């Protein structure tokens, strides 16, 4: 969060489930630090599976600089065992980000590889493919 708050990025993206909870992991921190991102999530329909592969967005001002926070819908649910990360949804989110935010500085954590249980090597390769040629940076999230 410090890098985002310091103005190092124009856009940050994190992974969310489709139930508007933002109750754990980095989503919970985003919710606390950037309440507008949570409000953007709440403006979507809870439990709507068609959100997969899309994102909701919030724009905040920090020290007279704009930061766009994207809630990427990269997993449907959070309950139960097993991998919750949806690799195709992750691909679609990042494809849309490139279309909508080309030329922007983009930061992201290990989306889908934490609580969602996805394999980071697979996810990182997807992000690299979809953001090819863009200024994007993996940021290790620290609680």
Secondary structure, 3 states (H helix, E strand, C coil): CHHHHCCCCCEEEEEECCCCCCCCHHHHHHHHHCHHHHHHHHCCCCCCHHHCCCEEEEEEEECCEEEEEEEEECECCCCCCCCCECHHHHHHHHHHHHHHHCCCEEEECCCCCCCCCCCHHHHHHHHHHHCCCCEEEECCCCC
